Amino acid sequence: MAKRKCVTCEDCYFKCNMLCALDLAEPCPTFRHVDKGLRPENQLTFVFRTERTRSAYAFPPPSMAGR
């Protein structure tokens, strides 16, 4: 297994630019590495599946008898 480098608050963009107001023992969820700046991590792209040929839950057509 490859060893992961432990991140600390000292590696955070906000802490290095004196923008952090938190006093935590570990990096917070808003951690951004100082080398990357404020650019967020890449997210997975959403891929649409092909259209279904049949409805999973088909509703009956509206009837005109009640009018």
Buried (B, 14 or more C-beta within 10 A) or exposed (E): EEEEEEEEBEBBBBBBEEEBEEEEEEBEEEBBBEEEEEEEEEEEEEEEEEEEEEEEEEEEEEEEEEE
